Amino acid sequence: MKNSDKVVGILYIVASILYFMATIISFIGNNTGMGVIFLCLGLSNLYLSGVYLNKNKKSK
């Protein structure tokens, strides 16, 4: 795995954490519609980071 591949995987994880923070802020502010959207985006980024990191780990 190249160093840039690892950075991309970590950036997916950071993006998902930021979406989860936006989810918490939206739920506290009683804006549940946007909270659900941010939750789905955070989960999809977390899934993509796992797939991306595992794909590159197996291609060694």
N, C-alpha and C positions, 0 to 999 in steps of 0.2 A: 504494500500500500504506500503510495506516494504521500508526501507531507501535505500537498494541496488537497488530496482526497480526504485526509483526516480533518483538515480545516473545514471543508464543506460539510462533513458530517456533524462537526461540532456547531457550526452555524445553524444547521437545521434544529439542533437541540436548543440553542439560544433563542431562536425564533419561536419555538413552541413554548418556552418558558415565558416569553414576553406576551404571547397570546393568552396564556393561562393567567398572567397578572391582569391583563385587560378584561378577562372574564370575571375575575373577582371584583374588579372595580365596577363593571357593568351590573353585576348582581347586587352590589351594595347600593348603587344608585337607582335601583328598581327599574333598570332597563334590561329586562330578561331576554328580549328578542335578540339584541346585539350580543348579550352574554352567551346565548346558545350558539350563535354564529362563531364567536371567538373561540368557544370551547371546541367546536368541530374543526376549526382551522388549527388549533393547537394540537389536537389529537392526530390530525392528518400529518402535520409536520413531524410529530414524534414518531409516527409510523414510518414516514419516509426516511428519517434519520437512521432508524434501525435497519431498514431494508438496504439503504445505501452503504452503511458501514459493514453489514454482513456480506453484501455482494462483493465489496472490494477485499474483504478478508478471505473469501473463498477463492478469489481469482489469483492468489499468490502463486 
